[in-house]
Amino acid sequence: MLLFCPTCGNVLIVEEGQKCMRFACNTCPYVHNITRKVNNRKYPKLKEVDDVLGGAAAWENVDSTPGECHQNSSWFESITPHSCSKHQCLQCL
């Protein structure tokens, strides 16, 4: 938690005063005594994590070709920025 000086706008520091802890500004003479417990917690809402390649639904409309191994077919999709394609057997996933 950061607090800012109402006079000059710089970040306040916490220092030990004569009777108690206090917020003080390094630039100007502003001082505010801390008389009670100060806390402030913020829990940001986390974003949902997407599958890297789109999950299972991304493979529904991909092209297929006769397999190169003992299986009957394989799928392929270009996943690089150039024309290189990746081939893999449907059963070997």
N, C-alpha and C positions, 0 to 999 in steps of 0.2 A: 504494500500500500504506500503510495506516495502522496504527500501533502505539499501544497504549494503556498508560498508566502502571499498573503493578500495585498501586501504593499508593492513588492517588486516582481513577484511571479516566479522566483527561484524555488528550488526544492528545499523543504525544511529538513533539518537534521534533528535527531534526538540526542539531547545532552543532559547531563546531570546538573540540576540546579541546586540552590541552597536547601530547599525543603523537599523537593520532588523532582521527577524527570520532567523535561520540557521540550517543546518544539522550538527550534531557533533557526534563524536565517543567517547564513554566512555573509550575505551582502549588506543587509540593512539591520537596524537594531530590533527587529520584530522578535518577540518571545511570547510563547503561550504555554503556561503551566499545564501539565497533564494531571488531572484530578481524579480520573477514573480509568478503568481498563478500556483500551482502544483496540478494536479488531474489526476487520472487514474482509470477508471471504467472498470471492466470486468464482463460481463454477461454470465455465463456458460450456455451451452445448457442443458436444462432439459431432463431427460430421460422420455420415455413414461411409463405410469403406466399400468401394466398388471392386469387383473382380478385375484383375489386370487385363485379361483377354475377353471380358464380357460375360463370363460364367457359362453355364450349360446352354442358355438360349442363343448365344453367339454362334454356336456350331450347327444350328438347325438348317440354315440356308447356305451352307458352304458346298463347293463343288466336290465331287468324288471321282475317283478313277480306279481302274483295276489294281488290286494290291500287288505289292512287290514281294510279299512273303507268303506264308501258307494261308492267309486269309483271303476273302473275296474282294474286299474293297478298302480303299483308304481315302482319307479326306485331305484337302490341302487348302491353305489360305495364305495369301501373301501378308506376312506380318512385319516386313522390313520396308523401309522407304524406297528400296530399289526393286527390281523385278525378281528377286530370289523368292522361291516358294518353299514351304516346308511340307513334307509328305509324311504321314504316319498312318499306320494300319488302325482301323476302328477297334479291333480286338486287342491291340497292343497298347492302348492308352494307359 
